[in-house]
Amino acid sequence: MTEEWNDDDNELVILEQFFDEYTMSVHLVENNPPRAKRGAPGSWELVELSKRLLTREELEVLAEAILESARQDNKSFVEIEEHGAAVVQLRNLRIVIAMPPFSDKLEISAIRPIIKLDISDYDLSTKLTKRLETRAEGILISGSPGSGKSTFAAALAEFYSRKGNIVKTLEQPRDLQVTDEIVQYAPLDGSMEKAADVLLLVRPDYVIYDELRKDADFEAYADLRSAGVGMVGVVHAGSSIDAIQRLILRGRVELGQLPSTVDTVIQIEAGRVAKIAALSLKVKLPTGMGGSQRDLARPVVEIRDFEQGALEHEIFSFGGEKVVVPVRGSRPTAFRGERRDLGRGKPGESVQISVGYSKKKVTIHSGRKYAKTRIEIFADDVYLFTTVVGRNGESSIRIKTRQGSMLVDALEEGAKITAKIA
């Protein structure tokens, strides 16, 4: 690693000296050396830029200079300014300043988009391009942090704009790199709902919502979509099914309205389109309930691989809960009536699960094969807790318990929930 910052203690600290063409973000923390994330989407590396430790005094000077520059520059603005924290958009830099009492140290993080792409750079299939042009009006762009979700969202915004549509964005902070004809909106008086109300009066054809985090964000997205606005939402999620589960969490979107709210989920990984899921609603007997139980037919949301058309998941209500059941690649494990004599597996063996929930409890479905088996639950490979599978192949946990709240929080954050035999 080549040190690019002069170690002279008298050197004035300025942000520009830490960036090069491969730098996505710079992280300056008092009593720590300056660090930066460098690389390409999906393959970042955190590197030290110097051995010298930054002092609180010089970071205070830098923080004040950033705030003053944003106030003086008509292409920059202070997005949030609270006691202990500030969020600044300084031209193309999104800067977060944290200090006591909000944080235990003074910290300045500056994030810059290092690449701007056109939709043609993604080599989308003709089938997907046609869907984006003609059918898809409720889109989620999902992926892990740093995967390139916002870059794709900006490219899609400009794609729709070039097609003769009125395109707006809803962001906090406003940092999507889009052309001048696309107006970027922020929360109005701290409220995304108020901003959405104003947007309805503007009558846009498409709104890019970057990004969906809280209940209010998902509700505003759903309200705009139900009013006929084409919506593109950006959400942190490890997979397309995780993104969909965030939509129905705590009743944010009713099951019957799910496909009309979101019909397409585009998963971004390492700066490319890795997977597309398509949603539709049918009234049928859920897969795995048995061919003779026709009276159990109900509305079922089908989630299919868009390119191949294969059915991968079904979502339906059962016993007052919303149940997400994997279908493709194996026989579904939920709600089967037949015996299972395949053995319970060995400690450490992965267990395929799905998670359902109501207002009062979270239910983990693993199938009757694992009845009376202790299984460990993980969120993004981080251990949460151990539970015992009941005779019916399920483990129910009250949401108000520590384990239940941990699981709901993990789902809220878009974590991938997995299980292993204890």
N, C-alpha and C positions, 0 to 999 in steps of 0.2 A: 504494500500500500504506500502510495506516494503522499507525503504530507503536503497539503496545499496551503495551509494556513501558517503564517509566520508566527513563531513562538514569542516574539518580542512582547513583553508585558505592557509596553506603552502603545501597542497597536490598537486602534479603535475597532471595536467589533461591529461589523456590518454583515447583513445576511448574504449579500451577493457573493462575498468571498468564499462561501461554503458550497456554492452550487456549481455543477458542471452539467454537460448535456445528458449525463446518465443519472443525475440525482433526482429522486422523487421527493425526498423530505429531509429536513435538517432538524436535529434535536439538540437543543442547548439547555443544559441543566447546571445550576450553580454547584460548584465543587466537583464537577465532572468534566472530562474532556469533551469537545464538540464531536458529535456523531452524525452520520448521514446514512440514509437508505439509498443504495444505488443498484441499478440493474434494469430489468425489463419486467412488465407485468407477470406475476407468478413466480419470479425468480429474483427477489430482492436480497440484498446482503447488507447488514449493518456494519459500517466501518468507522473506525476512529480517524478523525481528521488531524489530530494533534495530541501530544502528550500533556500539554499545559491545561490545568484546571481553570475553568471559567469562574470568575468571582461574581458575587451577587451585585456588587456595585456596577460592573460593566454591563450586566444583563438588565439592570434597572434603566441605565442610560439607553440601551438598545430598545427596550420596551416602550419607553417614552417617545423615542424617535419614530418607531413604527406607528404609534397612535397618532402622533402629530402629522406624519406623512399622509395617513389615510384621511385625516380631516381636511387637508389642504388639496388633495388630488381629486378631481372630479370623476376619475375612473376608479376610485377606491372608496371604501366606506368601513365604518366600524359597525359590525353586525350585532354584537352583544358586548355590553360593558357593565359588569357587576363588580361588587366588592370581592376581589380575589380572582377575577377571571375576565378575559376579554377575547372576543373572536373578531378578527380583522380580515377583510379581503383587500389586499394591497396589490393592485393590478391582477396578475395571474397567480399570486401567492395567497393561500389560505393560511392564516397565522393564528395560533391559539396561544394565549399568554395565561399562565396559571401561577398564582403566588399565594402565600399564606393570607387568610386562614383556609382558603380552598385547597391548597396543596402544601406539603411540608417544605418544599423548596421552590424557588423561582425557576420557572421553566418556560422556554419559548420553542414551540414546534411550528415549522413552516413547511407547507406541503405544496408542491407544484406539479401540475400535469406535465409529463415529459413527452407526451405523444398525443397527437390529434389525428383521428382517422376518419375516413369517409366510409359509408356503409359498404361501398364496393370493395374495400380492403379486407372485409371479413369473408369473402368468397362464399356468400350464402347460397343455398340451393335455390333453384328456380321455384320450387314448391313453396319454400319459406318466403321468398321475396313476393310471390303472388299473394300469400296469406297476409303479409304485412300491408300490401297495397289495397286489398279488397275486403278482407274479413276481420282480421285481428284488430279489435278496438279496446280490449282490456288486457294489457300486457304487463307481466312482471319480469323484470331483469334481476336475476338472483346470482349470488356468488359470494365468496369469502372476501374479507378486506384486502384490497390491493389486487384483486383479480382482473380489474378493468371494466367493472360494471358501468361506472359513470362515463367512461370514454365511449362505450357502446351506446349509452343513452343519448349522449351529445350527437353522435353520428346518426342515430335514429331520428332525433329531433330535426336535424338539418335535412334528412331524407324526406320527412313529411312536409317540411317547409318548401322544398323544391317542387313538391307535387302540387303546389298551389293551396296549401292549407294554412290556416292561422294557428301558429304554435306558440304556447307559453310554457314557462317552467315555474314550479313551486319548489323553492330550495331554502335550506338553512344549514350552512351559509350558501350564498349564491356564488358557486364556483364552477358551474358547467361552462365549458369552452364552446360557445355557440356563436353563430353569426348575428350581426346587428339587428336583423329584422325579427329575431326572436326575443321578446321581452321577458325578463327574468323577475319573478315575484318572490318576496320573502313573507314571513308571517306578518299579518296586520295587527298591530297592537299586541304582539306576542301570540297571536292565534292563527293557526292554519285554517280553521273553520271560517273565520272572518275573511281571510284571503280568498278562500274557495268561493264564498258568497259573491265577492267582487268579480272573480273570474267568470262566474256564470253570467253576469251582466255583459261582460266583454264578448261572450259567445265564441270561445276558441274551438277549433276543430280537434286539437290534441293538446293535452297538458302532460308535461314530463314532471313527475313528482319524485324528487331526489332529496331525501330518501324516506321510506316508511319505517318508523320506529315504534311510536306510541299508539295507543288505541285511537287517539284523535286523528293521527295520520291515516290509519286504515279506514276510519269512518269518513274522513273528508274525501279520500280516494273513491270509496264506494258511492258516496253521495254524488260526486261529479259524474261518475260513470253512469249511475241510474238516471241522470239528467240528459244523457245522450252524448256526453263528451268522450272522445277517444282518450284513453288513459294509458300512460306508461309509467309504472312505478318501479323504483329501485329498492331492493331489500337485501339485507345481509342474510344469507342462508347457505348451508353447505350443499344443498341439492334442491331440485325443483319441488319435490314433495315436501321438503321442510318449509319452503317458501309458501306453499299452499296451506300448510298447517298453521302458519302464522296468521293467515287470513281468517280462519275459522276459530282461532283461539278466543275463548271467552265470548263467543257469539258476535265477533266483529262483523262477520258477514253470515247471513242465514244460509243454510245448506242449499236450499232451493234456488237462491240467488247467486250462488258461487260461479257457475259457468257464464252467467250474463255479466258478472262483475269482472272476472278474469277468464279469458278463453285460451290464453297462450302464456307459457312460462319459458323464458330463455335463460339457460344456465351458462354463465361465463366462467371460464377457467383459463388462467394464464393468458389473458387477453384474446381469447378466441371463443366462439360459440361451441360449447361442448355438448349440449343437449337441448332439445325442445320438447315440451310437454303440451298436449292439447286437452282441454276439458270440455265435456259435454254432459248433459243431463238426460237420463232415461228412467222410465218406470219399469222395473224388472225385479226378479229374484236375485239378490246378491250372489255372486259366485261363492260356492262352498256351503250354501245353506241347504243343499239337497234338492233333488229334482221333484220331490213329492210335496213340498211345502209351498204350494203356489199362493196360499193365503198370506205369505210373508213378503209378497212383492211390494216394493216401495220405491220412492225416488232415489236413484243411485247416481252419484257423480262419477263418471268414468274418466280416468286419466290415462291417456295413451301416448306412446312415443310418437311424435308427430311425423317423423320421416318414415318409420316402419309401420305405423298403425297398430302396433301391438298393445294390448291392454296391460297396464302395469299396476295400477292401484284402483280401488273403489272406495268411495266415501259414502256412508249412509248412516241413518239414525237407527239405534238399537237400544231398547230399554232406556230411552231418554238421553243417550250419549251419542256423540258423533264419533264414528269408528272409521279409522283409516286402515284398509286391509291390503297388503301386497298381493298381487295376483300372478304376475309374470314370473316364469322361471321355476315355480314350485306350486304345489297345491296349497291354497290358502289355509292358514291354520286357525282362523277364527270361526266359531259357531258351527263346528262339525259335530254330527251326532254319532259317528262310528267310533269303534275302539281304535286305539293306537298302541301297537306292541313293538315299536321300533327302538325302545330303550331311551334313556334320558340323556345320554351323552356323557362326556368326561369333563372334569373341572377345567376351566379355561376355554371350553368349546363355545363358539359364538352361537347365540340364539337369535333367530329372526323374530323381531317384535314389531308391533304397531301400537300407537298410543291413542286412546280415546279419552274424552273428558266431558264433564258436565259442570254445572256451577259449583257442585259440592265435592267432586272427586275426580281423580285422574286414574284411568284404567290402562294397565299394560297387558296387551294380549300376546301370548306366546304359544298358545295351542295346548290341547290336552296331553300331547306327548310329554310336556314338562310339568304335569300336575305334581304338586307337593315337592317341586325342585326349588332349591335356593338359587336365585340368579342375581348377578351384580349388574347395576344400571350405570351407564357411562354417558356423559355429554361431551362430545368431541374428545373422546378417549380419557376424560377426567372422571374419576370415580365419584359417584353421587351417594349411592346407598345399596344395601342388599335387601331383597324382598323374597317372599315365598309365593310360588304360583299355586293358585287354588285348584280344586278338582275340575273346575270348568275351563282351565287353561288361562285364567286371568288373575291379575293381582291388582286390587283396588286400593287407592291411597287417598285419604282426605286432603283436599287442597290446602286446608288451614294448618296441616302438620308441617314440620320442617322438611321432611322428604317431599311432600307434595308441592310445597312452595319452591323448593330447589328445582324440581322437574319442570314446573310451569315457567320459572325464570329462564331455564335453559331453552325451552321451546320458544319463549319470547325473544331470546337473543339469536334464534336461528341455529342453535346447536344441533348436531346430528346425534340422535339418541340410539345407543346400541346396548346389547346385553351379552353377558357370558355366564356360563354355569359356575357357581361359587364352589 
